[in-house]
Amino acid sequence: MAPITVGDSIPRWDSAWFDENDQLQQVSIHSIAAGKKVVLIGVPGAFTPTCSMQHVPGFIASAEELKSKGVDEILVISVNDPS
């Protein structure tokens, strides 16, 4: 599969997460991103020291700047998330 570049449509897939009741939930990335400008960020591991303390905070710090440029959603996924 070729890398995703700016302006491309993303492949269809579902993502999963645990909610506040520790129940596994699923959502279609397309349902979140439909009709929106989305920044999709991939990190190597959820809640790892490098991702949690170095990667993700930089995107949080830039969130308002990204939104001022028309970004509607900022999504962070990790490869160790269930899919």
Backbone as a chain_set.jsonl record, in Angstrom:
{"seq": "MAPITVGDSIPRWDSAWFDENDQLQQVSIHSIAAGKKVVLIGVPGAFTPTCSMQHVPGFIASAEELKSKGVDEILVISVNDPS", "coords": {"N": [[0.846, -1.173, 0.0], [0.555, 2.205, -0.817], [2.0, 5.144, 0.735], [-0.034, 7.461, 2.616], [-0.821, 10.68, 1.529], [-0.997, 14.306, 1.731], [-4.261, 15.391, 1.167], [-5.169, 12.976, 0.171], [-7.628, 10.332, 0.233], [-8.354, 8.383, 3.063], [-7.821, 4.879, 3.711], [-10.6, 2.658, 4.286], [-11.342, 1.74, 7.555], [-11.922, 0.313, 10.786], [-11.529, 1.522, 14.086], [-10.573, 0.954, 17.48], [-11.259, 1.454, 20.978], [-11.015, 1.67, 24.57], [-13.669, 2.563, 26.6], [-14.776, 4.801, 29.295], [-15.885, 2.962, 31.035], [-14.409, 0.743, 30.722], [-15.121, -0.757, 28.526], [-14.859, -2.215, 25.35], [-14.977, -0.29, 22.479], [-15.945, 0.498, 19.105], [-15.241, 2.387, 16.157], [-15.765, 3.828, 12.984], [-13.225, 5.253, 11.124], [-13.838, 6.801, 8.938], [-16.4, 7.725, 9.595], [-15.848, 9.574, 11.561], [-14.239, 11.387, 10.202], [-15.657, 12.273, 8.005], [-16.357, 14.708, 5.644], [-14.689, 16.568, 6.813], [-11.678, 18.419, 7.576], [-8.895, 16.721, 8.459], [-6.226, 15.962, 10.626], [-4.223, 13.256, 10.759], [-2.421, 11.395, 12.916], [0.118, 9.107, 13.474], [1.516, 7.137, 16.004], [4.176, 5.202, 17.526], [3.532, 3.739, 19.915], [0.905, 3.52, 22.248], [0.71, 5.429, 25.191], [3.391, 5.09, 25.819], [6.552, 6.16, 27.166], [8.053, 7.85, 25.369], [6.187, 8.543, 23.332], [4.063, 9.606, 24.873], [5.301, 11.671, 26.313], [6.843, 13.141, 24.53], [6.082, 13.066, 21.704], [3.136, 13.357, 21.44], [2.478, 15.641, 23.167], [3.561, 17.793, 21.68], [1.852, 17.966, 19.484], [-0.509, 18.554, 20.806], [0.152, 21.063, 21.806], [0.229, 22.428, 19.421], [-2.362, 22.427, 18.559], [-4.321, 24.554, 18.516], [-3.207, 26.269, 16.605], [-3.284, 24.595, 14.343], [-6.066, 24.276, 14.132], [-6.752, 26.911, 13.581], [-6.003, 27.027, 11.006], [-7.912, 25.718, 9.662], [-8.264, 23.043, 10.321], [-10.339, 20.478, 11.422], [-10.423, 18.197, 13.054], [-8.112, 16.417, 15.101], [-6.543, 13.491, 15.079], [-5.08, 10.839, 16.838], [-3.439, 7.859, 16.444], [-2.22, 4.634, 17.411], [0.115, 2.008, 16.734], [-0.084, -0.146, 18.391], [-2.66, -0.188, 19.162], [-5.798, -1.92, 19.29], [-7.214, -3.22, 16.277]], "CA": [[0.0, 0.0, 0.0], [1.316, 3.457, -0.904], [1.771, 6.049, 1.864], [-1.083, 8.474, 2.502], [-0.261, 12.023, 1.439], [-1.964, 15.387, 1.916], [-5.346, 15.414, 0.193], [-5.638, 11.628, -0.144], [-8.641, 9.699, 1.069], [-7.759, 7.303, 3.835], [-8.512, 3.596, 3.54], [-11.674, 2.418, 5.26], [-11.061, 0.793, 8.619], [-12.486, 0.619, 12.092], [-10.575, 1.631, 15.175], [-11.198, 0.574, 18.743], [-10.724, 2.035, 22.205], [-11.758, 1.333, 25.772], [-14.347, 3.733, 27.15], [-14.581, 5.03, 30.73], [-16.351, 1.772, 31.748], [-13.506, -0.323, 30.296], [-15.782, -1.533, 27.484], [-14.268, -2.001, 24.033], [-15.844, 0.403, 21.535], [-15.385, 0.614, 17.761], [-15.727, 3.5, 15.355], [-15.197, 3.941, 11.646], [-12.473, 6.492, 10.938], [-14.577, 7.597, 7.953], [-17.526, 8.408, 10.237], [-15.293, 10.716, 12.291], [-13.586, 12.329, 9.291], [-16.512, 12.627, 6.871], [-16.588, 16.115, 5.374], [-13.845, 17.404, 7.662], [-10.228, 18.432, 7.372], [-8.402, 15.952, 9.592], [-4.815, 15.607, 10.747], [-4.134, 11.901, 11.295], [-1.069, 11.207, 13.421], [0.419, 7.765, 13.938], [2.64, 7.023, 16.931], [4.54, 3.794, 17.676], [2.917, 3.029, 21.029], [0.066, 4.312, 23.159], [1.123, 5.579, 26.583], [4.815, 4.845, 26.04], [7.156, 7.429, 27.592], [8.432, 8.721, 24.253], [4.982, 9.074, 22.682], [3.281, 10.402, 25.82], [6.012, 12.844, 26.823], [7.521, 13.901, 23.484], [5.337, 13.199, 20.451], [1.769, 13.864, 21.56], [2.399, 17.019, 23.677], [3.836, 18.756, 20.612], [0.63, 18.134, 18.698], [-1.465, 19.264, 21.663], [0.579, 22.467, 21.824], [-0.037, 23.014, 18.099], [-3.765, 22.211, 18.196], [-5.012, 25.804, 18.172], [-2.657, 26.735, 15.328], [-3.845, 23.742, 13.296], [-7.486, 24.615, 13.989], [-6.851, 28.225, 12.938], [-5.744, 26.812, 9.579], [-9.034, 24.987, 9.091], [-8.325, 21.641, 10.731], [-11.498, 20.211, 12.268], [-10.145, 17.115, 14.004], [-6.755, 15.894, 15.197], [-6.68, 12.115, 15.545], [-3.816, 10.151, 17.093], [-3.595, 6.408, 16.537], [-0.949, 3.946, 17.631], [0.137, 0.688, 16.112], [-0.437, -1.184, 19.346], [-4.095, -0.143, 19.414], [-6.497, -2.987, 18.566], [-7.856, -2.745, 15.045]], "C": [[0.896, 1.242, 0.0], [1.04, 4.32, 0.33], [0.631, 7.023, 1.57], [-0.398, 9.835, 2.458], [-1.379, 13.05, 1.593], [-2.993, 15.356, 0.796], [-5.881, 14.05, -0.185], [-6.822, 11.25, 0.738], [-7.963, 8.57, 1.823], [-8.506, 6.006, 3.556], [-9.606, 3.446, 4.597], [-11.192, 1.395, 6.288], [-11.743, 1.259, 9.884], [-11.351, 0.693, 13.1], [-11.315, 1.302, 16.461], [-10.517, 1.288, 19.902], [-11.556, 1.538, 23.373], [-12.364, 2.602, 26.344], [-14.127, 3.821, 28.664], [-15.058, 3.867, 31.591], [-15.549, 0.537, 31.384], [-14.167, -1.282, 29.301], [-15.154, -1.193, 26.137], [-15.307, -1.4, 23.09], [-15.158, 0.447, 20.174], [-16.019, 1.791, 17.043], [-15.05, 3.439, 13.998], [-14.476, 5.275, 11.545], [-13.21, 7.393, 9.95], [-15.763, 8.322, 8.586], [-17.051, 9.625, 11.026], [-14.842, 11.799, 11.318], [-14.478, 12.833, 8.163], [-16.742, 14.128, 6.772], [-15.725, 17.068, 6.177], [-12.403, 17.396, 7.168], [-9.624, 17.828, 8.635], [-6.891, 15.788, 9.498], [-4.789, 14.253, 11.436], [-2.677, 11.633, 11.645], [-0.93, 9.771, 13.895], [1.628, 7.786, 14.85], [2.931, 5.543, 17.165], [3.837, 3.061, 18.809], [2.121, 3.944, 21.935], [0.651, 4.277, 24.561], [2.56, 5.141, 26.856], [5.451, 6.178, 26.422], [7.49, 8.368, 26.432], [7.204, 9.341, 23.609], [4.229, 10.019, 23.612], [3.968, 11.691, 26.24], [6.673, 13.693, 25.742], [6.657, 14.116, 22.251], [4.005, 13.926, 20.634], [1.704, 15.286, 22.131], [2.687, 18.088, 22.618], [2.615, 19.008, 19.745], [-0.446, 18.847, 19.512], [-1.133, 20.748, 21.682], [0.26, 23.175, 20.512], [-1.503, 22.963, 17.704], [-4.468, 23.494, 17.771], [-4.511, 26.364, 16.846], [-3.218, 25.917, 14.169], [-5.313, 24.087, 13.06], [-7.671, 25.974, 13.326], [-6.6, 28.136, 11.435], [-6.804, 25.923, 8.942], [-9.126, 23.523, 9.45], [-9.485, 21.467, 11.706], [-11.209, 19.199, 13.374], [-8.667, 16.762, 13.954], [-6.887, 14.517, 15.829], [-5.298, 11.506, 15.714], [-4.125, 8.667, 17.232], [-2.226, 5.804, 16.805], [-1.039, 2.533, 17.093], [-0.179, -0.412, 17.102], [-1.889, -1.093, 19.79], [-4.752, -1.318, 18.7], [-7.15, -2.422, 17.312], [-8.864, -3.736, 14.539]], "O": [[1.878, 1.305, 0.739], [-0.043, 4.236, 0.91], [0.37, 7.361, 0.416], [0.499, 10.11, 3.255], [-2.559, 12.702, 1.586], [-2.639, 15.302, -0.382], [-6.942, 13.958, -0.803], [-6.993, 11.776, 1.837], [-7.097, 7.882, 1.281], [-9.686, 6.027, 3.206], [-9.532, 4.043, 5.671], [-10.697, 0.325, 5.933], [-12.093, 2.43, 10.037], [-10.341, 0.003, 12.97], [-12.543, 1.367, 16.515], [-9.352, 1.675, 19.816], [-12.669, 1.044, 23.189], [-11.668, 3.596, 26.549], [-13.389, 3.023, 29.241], [-14.684, 3.781, 32.761], [-15.95, -0.585, 31.695], [-13.822, -2.462, 29.238], [-14.942, -0.022, 25.822], [-16.396, -1.95, 22.929], [-13.93, 0.434, 20.095], [-17.173, 2.145, 17.285], [-13.89, 3.041, 13.89], [-15.055, 6.318, 11.85], [-13.209, 8.614, 10.105], [-16.102, 9.426, 8.159], [-17.783, 10.607, 11.144], [-15.035, 12.988, 11.573], [-14.082, 13.741, 7.433], [-17.259, 14.748, 7.702], [-16.006, 18.266, 6.218], [-11.974, 16.495, 6.448], [-9.811, 18.345, 9.736], [-6.348, 15.51, 8.429], [-5.273, 14.111, 12.559], [-1.808, 11.643, 10.773], [-1.776, 9.276, 14.64], [2.652, 8.383, 14.517], [2.036, 4.711, 17.022], [3.567, 1.867, 18.682], [2.594, 5.006, 22.34], [1.039, 3.219, 25.056], [2.911, 4.852, 28.0], [4.938, 7.229, 26.039], [7.228, 9.567, 26.519], [7.182, 10.548, 23.364], [3.805, 11.099, 23.2], [3.303, 12.694, 26.498], [7.03, 14.843, 25.998], [6.515, 15.251, 21.797], [3.782, 14.986, 20.048], [0.927, 16.089, 21.617], [2.109, 19.174, 22.665], [2.373, 20.137, 19.319], [-1.207, 19.651, 18.972], [-2.024, 21.592, 21.585], [0.044, 24.386, 20.496], [-1.858, 23.413, 16.615], [-5.152, 23.504, 16.748], [-5.298, 26.877, 16.051], [-3.587, 26.472, 13.134], [-5.754, 24.179, 11.914], [-8.635, 26.175, 12.588], [-6.941, 29.05, 10.684], [-6.628, 25.433, 7.827], [-9.991, 22.819, 8.928], [-9.606, 22.203, 12.686], [-11.699, 19.337, 14.495], [-8.046, 16.804, 12.892], [-7.298, 14.394, 16.983], [-4.443, 11.639, 14.838], [-4.967, 8.269, 18.037], [-1.2, 6.392, 16.467], [-2.116, 1.943, 17.008], [-0.515, -1.522, 16.689], [-2.313, -1.824, 20.685], [-4.317, -1.687, 17.609], [-7.587, -1.271, 17.298], [-9.5, -3.5, 13.512]]}, "num_chains": 1, "name": "protein.A"}
